[in-house]
Amino acid sequence: MNESLEQLAKRISSLIPGDVKNLQNDFENNVHSLLQSSLTKMNLVTREEFDVQSAVLQRTREKLEQLEKQIEKLK
């Protein structure tokens, strides 16, 4: 995710006019920090964390289905 933020910060900073290019690095760092801060506040998760939680949910669903079948057999 940091790579994407860096690329986005560079794209935004590339729009700066040539006469203020000496401020480009400082601007890139500020944009990167702003983007990182904004995304952190959104409580986003990484793809890896999402995939792990999806797998946990799938196992939970399977266990629930097994338990439901056992309950039906007991009736």
C-alpha positions as CSV (number, residue, x, y, z in Angstrom):
1,M,0.0,0.0,0.0
2,N,2.9,2.4,0.7
3,E,4.1,2.0,-2.9
4,S,0.7,3.0,-4.2
5,L,0.7,6.0,-1.9
6,E,4.2,7.0,-3.0
7,Q,3.1,6.7,-6.6
8,L,0.0,8.8,-6.0
9,A,2.0,11.5,-4.1
10,K,4.5,11.6,-7.0
11,R,1.7,12.0,-9.6
12,I,0.1,14.8,-7.6
13,S,3.5,16.6,-7.1
14,S,4.2,16.2,-10.9
15,L,1.4,18.7,-11.4
16,I,3.4,21.4,-9.7
17,P,4.6,24.2,-12.0
18,G,8.3,24.1,-13.0
19,D,9.3,27.3,-11.1
20,V,8.5,25.6,-7.7
21,K,10.0,22.2,-8.5
22,N,12.6,22.7,-5.8
23,L,9.7,22.3,-3.3
24,Q,8.6,19.0,-5.0
25,N,10.3,16.6,-2.6
26,D,8.8,18.4,0.4
27,F,5.4,18.5,-1.2
28,E,5.6,14.8,-2.1
29,N,6.4,14.0,1.5
30,N,3.5,16.1,2.8
31,V,1.1,14.6,0.3
32,H,2.2,11.1,1.2
33,S,1.8,11.8,5.0
34,L,-1.6,13.4,4.4
35,L,-2.8,10.4,2.3
36,Q,-1.4,7.9,4.9
37,S,-3.1,9.7,7.7
38,S,-6.5,9.9,5.8
39,L,-6.4,6.2,5.0
40,T,-5.5,5.3,8.6
41,K,-8.5,7.2,9.8
42,M,-10.7,5.2,7.5
43,N,-9.7,2.0,9.3
44,L,-8.9,0.2,6.1
45,V,-7.4,-3.2,6.2
46,T,-4.8,-4.8,3.9
47,R,-5.8,-7.4,1.3
48,E,-3.9,-10.0,3.4
49,E,-5.9,-9.1,6.5
50,F,-9.1,-9.2,4.5
51,D,-8.3,-12.7,3.0
52,V,-7.5,-14.0,6.5
53,Q,-10.8,-12.9,7.9
54,S,-12.6,-14.2,4.8
55,A,-11.1,-17.6,5.5
56,V,-12.0,-17.5,9.2
57,L,-15.6,-16.6,8.2
58,Q,-15.7,-19.5,5.7
59,R,-14.6,-22.0,8.3
60,T,-17.2,-20.6,10.7
61,R,-19.9,-21.0,8.2
62,E,-18.9,-24.6,7.5
63,K,-18.8,-25.4,11.2
64,L,-22.3,-23.8,11.6
65,E,-23.6,-26.0,8.8
66,Q,-22.2,-29.1,10.4
67,L,-23.8,-28.2,13.7
68,E,-27.1,-27.5,12.1
69,K,-27.0,-31.0,10.5
70,Q,-26.2,-32.6,13.8
71,I,-29.1,-30.8,15.5
72,E,-31.5,-32.0,12.7
73,K,-30.3,-35.6,13.3
74,L,-31.0,-35.3,17.0
75,K,-34.6,-34.2,16.4
